[in-house]
């Protein structure tokens, strides 16, 4: 009888250990985007950041359904959490930027790509072109 209780106890411990180590739910994908000026020195606060998926197929360009928008904080950063892994295009715009062009522009823009991976936080820097 003592062996039966020992076996049952060990089996119970094994089942509990298996439950803790198996099948974790989907892990969120996180990304931090930092927007800088064209020299890469000054972080850009209040920059509008738009994430989107642009698909080129058979010579045509399509926009995917997944989009996200945010505004950078004082440190020039904005963070996003996406449910599933994906690759998204980045478009960051700064209103009323200082442009060295002969004709000043109402906004300046920077682009990039960020990869969202399950359970990871990836960082990307975007540089605003003047």
N, C-alpha and C positions, 0 to 999 in steps of 0.2 A: 504494500500500500504506500510505503514511503517513497518508492521509486515512481509510482504513478503521480504523486504530488510534485515530486521534483521535476518529472518530465513536463507536467502541466505548467508549472511555474516557468520553466525555461522556454516552453513554447509560447507562453503569454508574453514574456519579455521579447522574444524574437518577433512576434507579430507587432508589438508596439514599436519596436525599433524600425521595422520595415515601413510602417505607416508614416513615421516621422521623416524617413529618408526618400520616400517615393512620391512621384507625381505632385510636384509643387505646381500651383496655379500659374497662369501666364504672368510673367514679370513685365512691369511697365518699361517702356523705352523713354529715356530722358535725353534732352539735348539743351545745351547752354550756348547761346549765340552772343558774341561780343562784337559790337560795332565800333570801329575806329575811323578816324579821319584818314585821308589818303596817305599820309606819312606813317600811319600805324602807331602814332604817339598818343593822341588825345581820344579817350573814349567819348562816344557820342550819346548824350542823354536825350530822351524823348524821340528816338528814331523809331519809325514805324517799320516793323518786321513782318513780312508776309511769307508763309511757307505754303508751297503748292507743288503739285506734281505735273510736270509737262511731259507729255508722251509724244514722240515722233514715230509715226507708223505709216508706211507706204507713202512717204512724201507729205503726209498731212500732220498737222500739229494739233493735239488734243489736250484739254485740261482735265486732270483727274478730279475725283470728288473730294478727296482729302485736302483740306486747307486749314491753316491756323494763323492767327494774327496776334501780335503783341507789341508792346512798347517798351523800349529799353529804360532801365532805371538810371540813377545818377552815375553808376559805374559803367554804363554802356552795355549792360547785360540784360537779356531776357531768356527765360527758361520755358521749355515746352515739355509736356508729358504726352506721349502717344501710346495707344493701347497695343498696337502690333508693330513689328519691325517694318521699316520702310526707308526709302531714300527720297528726300524732298529737296526741291530747289528753294533758295533763299533770295528774297528781294528786300533790301533795307533802303529806306528813303529818309532823308533829312530835309525838312523844310527850311527855306531861307538860308541856304548854305552860302559860305563865302566862296565865290568862284573867281578864279584869276582870268576867266575868259573876258573878252571885250564886252560881251553881252551877258550880264548876270542872269542866272537861272533861278526859278522859284524853288527848285529842289535839286538835290544831288542823290545819286543812287549807287548802291553796291550790290553785287550778287555773289552767290556761292551755292554749295551743295552740302547737305548734312545727312549722315547715315544714322538712323535710329536702330539700335540693337537691343534685343530683349535683355533686361536686367543690367544694362550698362548706361552710363551717362557720358555722352560724347560732347566735346566742345568744338566750336568752329568760330573763327574770326572772319568778319566781313569788313572790307575797307571801302569807304565811300570815295568815289571818284569825283574830283572837283571840276 
